[in-house]
Amino acid sequence: MRLYEIYEEVVERVFERIREYYGERLFSVVLFGSVARGTPRPDSDLDLLIVAEPLPRGRVKRVREFISGVEEPLEPYLRELAEKGIHPELSPVIKTREEEDYSDVVREAQEIVELALKGMLREIGVDPPKWHDVGRLLLEYQELFPKEVRGELGRLAAISKWLRKERELSFDGDVDFIPTEEYTREEAERAIRDAEHVVKVAQKVIPEVEK
């Protein structure tokens, strides 16, 4: 079994455990980073954006809850992987929809969208550039995409453009723009919805790996 196939199984097991543990509290869970791109290393992090509520206050308490509720039950499976030389590290960003720090949600959504769109381009044989907004390329090469998703490409390009515009501000802000004070719950929810929609369309282009 090739490395990316192993990671497909890892992601499936982790997502299943997250859904089991958080249950009705879970709003969404999205994978991003090298594993989402399909380019994992034996020691790649599983970068996860988890949106759930209610949650404990503070990052430390949330990570502790994640470790005890998700990671520790998976330890036997993770040890089996370690014996094969595979060492995935679970790296969650855990947020609620009610938090004031909505800039993190917008930033993570942008990264998810960027990775998903670049994955779509790779699937049709187009090597994506290093810039963050590749929406224009979706439209330029739309004839290479399956017919079932061509009608979505305009919306995907618009989502990419919006989130690219917000990327630097959500990271660093500006002299008169403090990210944690400027982004609203509505903008964060829009970013989550947009990221989920992009991932859903991308899944129609990027085939699942058969186990």
KOLFI-731566 format. One record per atom (N, C-alpha, C): x, y, z; residue number from 0; atom name. Coordinates in pm, whole numbers, always signed. Atoms other than C-alpha are relative to their C-alpha. Layout:
R       u       v       w    n  atom
R       X       Y       Z  NUM    CA
...
***
This chain:
R       u       v       w    n  atom
R     +84    -119      +0    0     N
R      +0      +0      +0    0    CA
R     +88    +124      +0    0     C
R     -78    -122     +10    1     N
R    +137    +339    -100    1    CA
R     -32     +97    +114    1     C
R     +11     -88    -116    2     N
R    +186    +619    +150    2    CA
R    -130     +78      +1    2     C
R    +122     -81      +0    3     N
R    -104    +834     +38    3    CA
R    -123     -88     +25    3     C
R    +111     +90     -28    4     N
R    -331    +528     +54    4    CA
R     -11     -28    +150    4     C
R      -1     +18    -145    5     N
R    -225    +467    +414    5    CA
R     -62    +121     +68    5     C
R     +53    -121     -62    6     N
R    -304    +829    +496    6    CA
R    -150     +17     -27    6     C
R    +145      -2     +23    7     N
R    -646    +797    +334    7    CA
R     -71     -78    +110    7     C
R     +58     +81    -107    8     N
R    -719    +525    +587    8    CA
R     +11     +70    +135    8     C
R     -20     -73    -126    9     N
R    -573    +732    +872    9    CA
R    -105    +110     +13    9     C
R     +98    -109      -3   10     N
R    -795   +1028    +783   10    CA
R    -140     -54     +28   10     C
R    +131     +60     -21   11     N
R   -1100    +804    +768   11    CA
R     -20     -40    +146   11     C
R     +10     +44    -139   12     N
R   -1027    +658   +1112   12    CA
R     -10    +120     +95   12     C
R      +1    -118     -87   13     N
R    -958    +999   +1268   13    CA
R    -133     +73     -10   13     C
R    +128     -68     +17   14     N
R   -1270   +1159   +1119   14    CA
R    -112     -78     +70   14     C
R    +101     +83     -63   15     N
R   -1480    +867   +1240   15    CA
R      +2     +20    +152   15     C
R     -12     -17    -145   16     N
R   -1345    +907   +1594   16    CA
R     -44    +139     +43   16     C
R     +43    -136     -31   17     N
R   -1398   +1284   +1589   17    CA
R    -153      +8      +3   17     C
R    +147      -3      +5   18     N
R   -1762   +1236   +1487   18    CA
R     -60     -75    +119   18     C
R     +50     +78    -114   19     N
R   -1811    +970   +1755   19    CA
R     +13     +79    +129   19     C
R     -24     -67    -128   20     N
R   -1659   +1181   +2031   20    CA
R     -82    +129     +14   20     C
R     +69    -129     -13   21     N
R   -1804   +1526   +1957   21    CA
R    -150     -12     -21   21     C
R    +143     +26     +19   22     N
R   -2138   +1388   +1843   22    CA
R     -76    +121     -51   22     C
R     +85    -110     +45   23     N
R   -2409   +1652   +1816   23    CA
R     +65    +137     +18   23     C
R     -71    -128     -16   24     N
R   -2164   +1922   +1925   24    CA
R     +73     +40    -127   24     C
R     -85     -25    +118   25     N
R   -1974   +1889   +1596   25    CA
R     -77     +74    -108   25     C
R     +59     -78    +109   26     N
R   -2053   +2153   +1337   26    CA
R     +66     -38    -133   26     C
R     -72     +41    +120   27     N
R   -1782   +2066   +1083   27    CA
R    +142     -41     +36   27     C
R    -141     +35     -13   28     N
R   -1440   +1907   +1048   28    CA
R     +58      -8    -141   28     C
R     -60      -8    +133   29     N
R   -1210   +1976    +755   29    CA
R    +150     -27     +11   29     C
R    -142     +30      +6   30     N
R    -866   +1846    +664   30    CA
R     +69    +100     -93   30     C
R     -79     -84     +89   31     N
R    -600   +2078    +521   31    CA
R    +147     -37     +16   31     C
R    -142     +32      -9   32     N
R    -222   +2075    +475   32    CA
R     +44    -104    -102   32     C
R     -60     +90     +99   33     N
R      +2   +1824    +294   33    CA
R     -82    -126     -21   33     C
R     +81    +122     +16   34     N
R    -225   +1525    +362   34    CA
R    -121     +29     -88   34     C
R    +113     -39     +84   35     N
R    -521   +1710    +209   35    CA
R     +43     +16    -145   35     C
R     -51     -16    +137   36     N
R    -304   +1787     -94   36    CA
R     +34    -133     -65   36     C
R     -39    +130     +54   37     N
R    -224   +1417    -134   37    CA
R    +149     -16     -11   37     C
R    -146      +8      +4   38     N
R    +147   +1474     -71   38    CA
R     +56     -20    +142   38     C
R     -47     +19    -138   39     N
R    +205   +1331    +278   39    CA
R    +141     -56      +5   39     C
R    -126     +65     -33   40     N
R    +539   +1233    +430   40    CA
R     -28    -101    +111   40     C
R     +24     +97    -108   41     N
R    +580    +946    +679   41    CA
R     -29     +65    +135   41     C
R     +23     -67    -128   42     N
R    +573   +1204    +961   42    CA
R     -90    +123     -16   42     C
R     +85    -117     +24   43     N
R    +311   +1444    +820   43    CA
R     -99     +22    +112   43     C
R    +108     -35     -91   44     N
R     +76   +1630   +1051   44    CA
R    -134     -21     -70   44     C
R    +137      -5     +48   45     N
R    -296   +1578   +1011   45    CA
R     -57    +133     +49   45     C
R     +48    -133     -35   46     N
R    -401   +1943   +1008   46    CA
R    -152      +1     -10   46     C
R    +145     +10      -9   47     N
R    -763   +1962   +1118   47    CA
R     -61    +131     +50   47     C
R     +80    -112     -51   48     N
R   -1012   +2247   +1155   48    CA
R    -131     -59     +50   48     C
R    +120     +55     -62   49     N
R   -1282   +2138   +1399   49    CA
R     -83    +117     +53   49     C
R     +93    -101     -51   50     N
R   -1582   +2363   +1461   50    CA
R    -110     -73     +75   50     C
R     +98     +68     -85   51     N
R   -1799   +2248   +1751   51    CA
R     -43     +94    +112   51     C
R     +45     -78    -115   52     N
R   -2001   +2388   +2037   52    CA
R    -103     -81     +78   52     C
R     -94     -82     -79   53     N
R   -2005   +2400   +2328   53    CA
R    +136     -66     +11   53     C
R    -136     +46     -22   54     N
R   -1633   +2371   +2395   54    CA
R     +54     +62    +128   54     C
R     -65     -64    -115   55     N
R   -1412   +2435   +2698   55    CA
R     +62    +133     -42   55     C
R     -63    -128     +30   56     N
R   -1274   +2788   +2719   56    CA
R    +150     -16      -1   56     C
R    -146      +1      +7   57     N
R    -914   +2822   +2606   57    CA
R     +54    -116     -82   57     C
R     -59     +99     +89   58     N
R    -693   +2635   +2363   58    CA
R     +52    -122     +76   58     C
R     -60    +112     -73   59     N
R    -516   +2423   +2626   59    CA
R    -106    -102     +41   59     C
R    +107     +91     -42   60     N
R    -841   +2277   +2763   60    CA
R     -60     -73    -119   60     C
R     +57     +64    +119   61     N
R    -967   +2209   +2414   61    CA
R     +92    -108     -55   61     C
R     -97    +100     +47   62     N
R    -649   +2030   +2313   62    CA
R      +1    -119     +93   62     C
R      +4    +112     -95   63     N
R    -660   +1823   +2632   63    CA
R    -123     -86     -24   63     C
R    +122     +76     +28   64     N
R   -1018   +1725   +2554   64    CA
R     +17     -83    -127   64     C
R     -23     +71    +126   65     N
R    -917   +1632   +2199   65    CA
R     +91    -121     +22   65     C
R     -94    +110     -26   66     N
R    -627   +1420   +2325   66    CA
R     -70    -116     +70   66     C
R     +65    +107     -77   67     N
R    -839   +1230   +2578   67    CA
R    -116     -63     -76   67     C
R    +119     +51     +67   68     N
R   -1146   +1196   +2357   68    CA
R     +24     -59    -137   68     C
R     -24     +43    +137   69     N
R    -994   +1143   +2015   69    CA
R    +134     -74     -14   69     C
R    -132     +55     +27   70     N
R    -620   +1079   +2019   70    CA
R     +31    -125     +83   70     C
R     -33    +116     -84   71     N
R    -586    +842   +2315   71    CA
R     -73    -128     -43   71     C
R     +65    +123     +49   72     N
R    -854    +598   +2187   72    CA
R     +61     -53    -130   72     C
R     -63     +43    +125   73     N
R    -662    +587   +1858   73    CA
R    +144     -48     +18   73     C
R    -141     +33     -23   74     N
R    -326    +513   +2021   74    CA
R     +39    -141     -46   74     C
R     -39    +133     +51   75     N
R    -329    +135   +1949   75    CA
R     +19      -1    -152   75     C
R     -11     -10    +146   76     N
R    -389    +212   +1581   76    CA
R    +123     +79     -41   76     C
R    -116     -83     +31   77     N
R    -124    +486   +1580   77    CA
R    +131     -74     +28   77     C
R    -119     +81     -28   78     N
R    +126    +245   +1739   78    CA
R     +26    -100    -112   78     C
R     -15     +92    +113   79     N
R     +60      -5   +1461   79    CA
R     +65     +72    -118   79     C
R     -59     -78    +109   80     N
R    +140    +268   +1209   80    CA
R    +146     +30     +27   80     C
R    -139     -31     -36   81     N
R    +457    +361   +1398   81    CA
R     +92    -118     -27   81     C
R     -80    +118     +26   82     N
R    +579      +4   +1368   82    CA
R     +30     -17    -148   82     C
R     -22      +4    +145   83     N
R    +550     +46    +991   83    CA
R     +78    +122     -49   83     C
R     -76    -119     +37   84     N
R    +746    +373    +999   84    CA
R     -86    +119     -35   84     C
R     +92    -110     +28   85     N
R    +441    +598    +970   85    CA
R     -35     +68    +132   85     C
R     +16     -71    -126   86     N
R    +413    +868   +1236   86    CA
R     -86    +125     -18   86     C
R     +85    -119     +15   87     N
R    +112   +1096   +1175   87    CA
R     -22     +71    +133   87     C
R     +27     -82    -119   88     N
R     +74   +1380   +1426   88    CA
R    -133     +72     -20   88     C
R    +129     -68     +10   89     N
R    -278   +1507   +1492   89    CA
R     +16    +144     +47   89     C
R     -21    -141     -30   90     N
R    -275   +1886   +1481   90    CA
R    -131     +77     -22   90     C
R    +131     -63     +18   91     N
R    -622   +2031   +1545   91    CA
R      -3    +149     +33   91     C
R     +43    -135     -37   92     N
R    -746   +2389   +1539   92    CA
R    -147     -16     +37   92     C
R    +133     +29     -51   93     N
R   -1062   +2377   +1751   93    CA
R     -70    +131     +35   93     C
R     +70    -127     -16   94     N
R   -1312   +2663   +1736   94    CA
R    -150     -21     +18   94     C
R    +146      -4      +0   95     N
R   -1674   +2745   +1811   95    CA
R     -46    +110     -96   95     C
R     +56    -106     +85   96     N
R   -1902   +2958   +1597   96    CA
R     -26    +127     +78   96     C
R     +35    -113     -85   97     N
R   -1954   +3192   +1891   97    CA
R    +121     +85     +40   97     C
R    -119     -68     -50   98     N
R   -1595   +3302   +1946   98    CA
R     +23    +134     -68   98     C
R     -36    -129     +59   99     N
R   -1466   +3651   +1890   99    CA
R    +117     -12     -96   99     C
R    -119     +14     +83  100     N
R   -1147   +3522   +1728  100    CA
R     -35     -64    -133  100     C
R     +46     +55    +127  101     N
R   -1312   +3473   +1393  101    CA
R    +106      +6    -108  101     C
R    -105     -12    +102  102     N
R    -995   +3568   +1204  102    CA
R     +67    -135     -25  102     C
R     -58    +132     +18  103     N
R    -854   +3218   +1265  103    CA
R     -86     -85     -93  103     C
R     +90     +78     +83  104     N
R   -1161   +3064   +1105  104    CA
R     +12     +42    -146  104     C
R     -13     -50    +137  105     N
R   -1132   +3288    +798  105    CA
R    +132     -45     -61  105     C
R    -132     +40     +51  106     N
R    -761   +3212    +765  106    CA
R      +4    -149     -34  106     C
R      -1    +144     +27  107     N
R    -807   +2836    +793  107    CA
R     -88     -34    -119  107     C
R     +87     +24    +115  108     N
R   -1094   +2847    +544  108    CA
R     +72     +33    -130  108     C
R     -75     -36    +120  109     N
R    -871   +3026    +295  109    CA
R    +100    -109     -38  109     C
R     -98    +103     +28  110     N
R    -603   +2760    +329  110    CA
R     -66    -126     -54  110     C
R     +73    +118     +48  111     N
R    -857   +2481    +282  111    CA
R     -41     +19    -145  111     C
R     +45     -28    +136  112     N
R    -998   +2645     -30  112    CA
R    +118      -3     -97  112     C
R    -118      -2     +87  113     N
R    -654   +2707    -177  113    CA
R     +49    -141     -30  113     C
R     -49    +137     +19  114     N
R    -545   +2346    -125  114    CA
R     -96     -83     -84  114     C
R     +99     +77     +77  115     N
R    -870   +2203    -262  115    CA
R      +4     +38    -148  115     C
R      -1     -45    +139  116     N
R    -858   +2417    -577  116    CA
R    +128     -42     -71  116     C
R    -125     +45     +61  117     N
R    -493   +2335    -639  117    CA
R      -3    -151     -26  117     C
R     +17    +143     +24  118     N
R    -578   +1968    -599  118    CA
R     -84     -27    -124  118     C
R     +83     +14    +119  119     N
R    -851   +2006    -862  119    CA
R     +81     +27    -127  119     C
R     -82     -31    +117  120     N
R    -603   +2167   -1101  120    CA
R     +99    -113     -30  120     C
R     -93    +112     +22  121     N
R    -350   +1888   -1050  121    CA
R     -72    -119     -63  121     C
R     +74    +116     +50  122     N
R    -620   +1632   -1122  122    CA
R     -27     +10    -150  122     C
R     +21     -15    +144  123     N
R    -677   +1779   -1470  123    CA
R    +131     +23     -75  123     C
R    -130      -9     +66  124     N
R    -303   +1797   -1539  124    CA
R     +60    +139      -6  124     C
R     -53    -137      -3  125     N
R    -242   +2165   -1461  125    CA
R     +80     +18    +129  125     C
R     -85     -22    -117  126     N
R     +49   +2240   -1229  126    CA
R     -31    +138     +57  126     C
R     +42    -130     -53  127     N
R     -80   +2515    -998  127    CA
R    +119     +88     +37  127     C
R    -108     -93     -37  128     N
R    +134   +2826    -941  128    CA
R      +6     +14    +152  128     C
R     -20     -15    -143  129     N
R    +260   +2931    -599  129    CA
R     -88    +108     +62  129     C
R     +84    -103     -59  130     N
R     +18   +3222    -560  130    CA
R    -126     -62     +61  130     C
R    +107     +56     -82  131     N
R    -283   +3182    -331  131    CA
R    -135     -11     -71  131     C
R    +130      +1     +69  132     N
R    -579   +3264    -558  132    CA
R     +17     -60    -139  132     C
R     -12     +67    +130  133     N
R    -597   +3015    -844  133    CA
R    -136      -8     -70  133     C
R    +133      +4     +58  134     N
R    -963   +3082    -924  134    CA
R      -2     +29    -149  134     C
R      -4     -35    +143  135     N
R    -877   +3239   -1260  135    CA
R     +36    -122     -85  135     C
R     -40    +118     +76  136     N
R    -715   +2913   -1369  136    CA
R    -113    -101     -12  136     C
R    +116     +88     +12  137     N
R   -1033   +2720   -1295  137    CA
R     -82     +37    -122  137     C
R     +79     -47    +114  138     N
R   -1211   +2934   -1551  138    CA
R     +77     -16    -131  138     C
R     -82     +12    +121  139     N
R    -922   +2929   -1797  139    CA
R      +1    -142     -54  139     C
R      -7    +142     +40  140     N
R    -914   +2548   -1800  140    CA
R    -131     -73     +26  140     C
R    +127     +61     -39  141     N
R   -1283   +2487   -1737  141    CA
R     -40    -117     -90  141     C
R     +37    +108     +91  142     N
R   -1318   +2264   -2045  142    CA
R     +65    -133     +38  142     C
R     -67    +123     -41  143     N
R   -1082   +2012   -1884  143    CA
R     -67     -66    +121  143     C
R     +68     +55    -117  144     N
R   -1307   +1963   -1582  144    CA
R    -121     -82     -42  144     C
R    +122     +76     +29  145     N
R   -1592   +1710   -1570  145    CA
R    -119     +95     -17  145     C
R    +114     -88     +28  146     N
R   -1915   +1858   -1703  146    CA
R     -82     +28    +124  146     C
R     +86     -17    -117  147     N
R   -2091   +1806   -1371  147    CA
R     +46    +111     +94  147     C
R     -47    -105     -90  148     N
R   -1872   +2066   -1197  148    CA
R     +25    +133     -71  148     C
R     -33    -124     +71  149     N
R   -1824   +2327   -1470  149    CA
R     -88    +116     +43  149     C
R     +90    -106     -43  150     N
R   -2128   +2519   -1356  150    CA
R     +34     +58    +136  150     C
R     -40     -47    -133  151     N
R   -1970   +2556   -1010  151    CA
R    +128     +82      -3  151     C
R    -133     -60      +1  152     N
R   -1636   +2695   -1124  152    CA
R      -2    +150     +24  152     C
R     +10    -143     -23  153     N
R   -1750   +3057   -1129  153    CA
R     -14     +33    +148  153     C
R     +16     -21    -145  154     N
R   -1864   +3035    -766  154    CA
R    +129     -32     +74  154     C
R    -125     +36     -66  155     N
R   -1543   +2858    -666  155    CA
R    +106    +108     -19  155     C
R     -96    -107     +27  156     N
R   -1336   +3131    -832  156    CA
R     -31    +123     +85  156     C
R     +40    -115     -83  157     N
R   -1536   +3399    -647  157    CA
R     +36     -23    +146  157     C
R     -36     +34    -138  158     N
R   -1485   +3221    -314  158    CA
R    +150     +16     +20  158     C
R    -146     -10      -9  159     N
R   -1112   +3195    -380  159    CA
R     +45    +145      +2  159     C
R     -38    -141      +7  160     N
R   -1089   +3564    -467  160    CA
R     -31     +72    +130  160     C
R     +39     -64    -126  161     N
R   -1277   +3674    -154  161    CA
R     +95     -40    +113  161     C
R     -83     +45    -110  162     N
R   -1075   +3459     +84  162    CA
R    +146     +40     -19  162     C
R    -138     -47     +25  163     N
R    -746   +3552     -83  163    CA
R     +14    +145     +45  163     C
R      -4    -141     -40  164     N
R    -830   +3917     -24  164    CA
R     +10     +13    +152  164     C
R      +2      -6    -146  165     N
R    -886   +3842    +345  165    CA
R    +123     -64     +63  165     C
R    -107     +84     -56  166     N
R    -577   +3621    +388  166    CA
R     +97     +79     +88  166     C
R    -101     -72     -77  167     N
R    -315   +3875    +498  167    CA
R     -60     +75    +119  167     C
R     +63     -72    -111  168     N
R    -558   +4078    +708  168    CA
R     -34     -95    +114  168     C
R     +35     +94    -106  169     N
R    -674   +3769    +894  169    CA
R    +123     -54     +71  169     C
R    -125     +42     -63  170     N
R    -312   +3673    +958  170    CA
R     +55    +109     +92  170     C
R     -79    -102     -68  171     N
R    -152   +4001   +1060  171    CA
R     -73    +130     +30  171     C
R     +67    -128     -18  172     N
R    -406   +4280   +1041  172    CA
R     +77    +113     -64  172     C
R     -68    -119     +51  173     N
R    -286   +4633    +976  173    CA
R      +2    +102    +113  173     C
R     -12    -102    -103  174     N
R    -219   +4956   +1163  174    CA
R    -135     +29     +64  174     C
R    +133     -33     -50  175     N
R    -591   +5028   +1194  175    CA
R     -98    -117     -14  175     C
R     +85    +117     +19  176     N
R    -722   +4673   +1154  176    CA
R     +52    -114     +86  176     C
R     -38    +108     -90  177     N
R    -699   +4425   +1443  177    CA
R     -90    -120     -31  177     C
R     +83    +111     +48  178     N
R    -817   +4084   +1312  178    CA
R    -104     -49     +99  178     C
R     +93     +57     -97  179     N
R    -973   +3958   +1633  179    CA
R    -115     +93     +34  179     C
R    +106     -96     -30  180     N
R   -1181   +4275   +1660  180    CA
R     -87     +31    -121  180     C
R     +68     -44    +121  181     N
R   -1287   +4318   +1300  181    CA
R     -89    -106     -64  181     C
R     +80    +103     +66  182     N
R   -1418   +3981   +1178  182    CA
R    -121     -37     +85  182     C
R    +125     +29     -68  183     N
R   -1775   +3889   +1264  183    CA
R     -33    -149     -11  183     C
R     +47    +139      +6  184     N
R   -1951   +3561   +1329  184    CA
R     -54     -31    -139  184     C
R     +58     +22    +132  185     N
R   -2136   +3602    +998  185    CA
R    +108     -27    -103  185     C
R    -110     +21     +95  186     N
R   -1808   +3631    +807  186    CA
R     +66    -136     +22  186     C
R     -60    +131     -29  187     N
R   -1668   +3325    +984  187    CA
R     -90    -112     -51  187     C
R     +93    +103     +47  188     N
R   -1981   +3122    +907  188    CA
R      -1      -6    -152  188     C
R      -8      -2    +146  189     N
R   -1966   +3235    +546  189    CA
R    +126     -72     -47  189     C
R    -125     +64     +38  190     N
R   -1602   +3125    +527  190    CA
R      -8    -151     +16  190     C
R     +16    +144     -21  191     N
R   -1689   +2783    +672  191    CA
R     -89     -61    -108  191     C
R     +90     +52    +104  192     N
R   -1981   +2734    +433  192    CA
R     +69      -5    -135  192     C
R     -69      -4    +128  193     N
R   -1769   +2839    +138  193    CA
R    +106    -109      -9  193     C
R    -103    +104      +0  194     N
R   -1483   +2607    +236  194    CA
R     -63    -138     -16  194     C
R     +67    +130     +10  195     N
R   -1721   +2314    +280  195    CA
R     -52     -23    -141  195     C
R     +50     +14    +137  196     N
R   -1878   +2383     -61  196    CA
R    +114     -31     -96  196     C
R    -115     +25     +88  197     N
R   -1538   +2397    -230  197    CA
R     +49    -144     +14  197     C
R     -45    +138     -23  198     N
R   -1434   +2068     -70  198    CA
R     -97     -99     -62  198     C
R    +100     +90     +57  199     N
R   -1760   +1905    -177  199    CA
R     +14      -9    -152  199     C
R     -19      +1    +146  200     N
R   -1705   +2008    -540  200    CA
R    +132     -68     -35  200     C
R    -130     +61     +27  201     N
R   -1338   +1909    -526  201    CA
R      -5    -152      +7  201     C
R     +12    +145     -14  202     N
R   -1437   +1560    -414  202    CA
R     -61     -65    -125  202     C
R     +54     +53    +124  203     N
R   -1623   +1519    -743  203    CA
R    +106     -10    -110  203     C
R    -108      -2    +100  204     N
R   -1302   +1589    -934  204    CA
R    +114     -93     +41  204     C
R    -111     +80     -50  205     N
R   -1045   +1416    -714  205    CA
R     -56    -133     +50  205     C
R     +60    +129     -37  206     N
R   -1132   +1045    -694  206    CA
R     +51     -51    +133  206     C
R     -42     +64    -124  207     N
R   -1126    +859    -368  207    CA
R     +93    -117     -34  207     C
R     -93    +112     +18  208     N
R    -846    +608    -331  208    CA
R     -68    -128     +46  208     C
R     +59    +128     -39  209     N
R    -975    +251    -330  209    CA
R     +91     -70     +98  209     C
R     -80     +72    -102  210     N
R    -865     +59     -22  210    CA
R     +38    -137     -51  210     C
***
